[in-house]
């Protein structure tokens, strides 16, 4: 597998479409995972390392500057359908910290 780069733009829609954050990520063929850099509209940033664990589940460790030993929290994304996703945050001890439901808007 070769390295591939992707970009995803996320918007907040509360009456008006507003940029929220941009994810730039790539498949790291050497390590066999996905690495991402998130840049928020307010200037904050984050880095993450992830894997697809099933066809519909994506697990990510949110880390400091791509260092896997510095996990800040964990995320699980479950894609129920092409238009529905559940995002769950976990603390480093795997305690559920929050859950969000997303629906695709045309």
LINNOR-V817874 format. One record per pair of residues at least 24 apart in sequence whose C-alpha atoms are under 6 Angstrom apart, sorted by the first residue. I is the first residue (numbers start at 1). GAP is how many residues later the second one is. If there is no record, write none. Layout:
# LINNOR-V817874
I:GAP  I:GAP
This chain:
# LINNOR-V817874
1:28  2:27  3:24  3:25  3:26
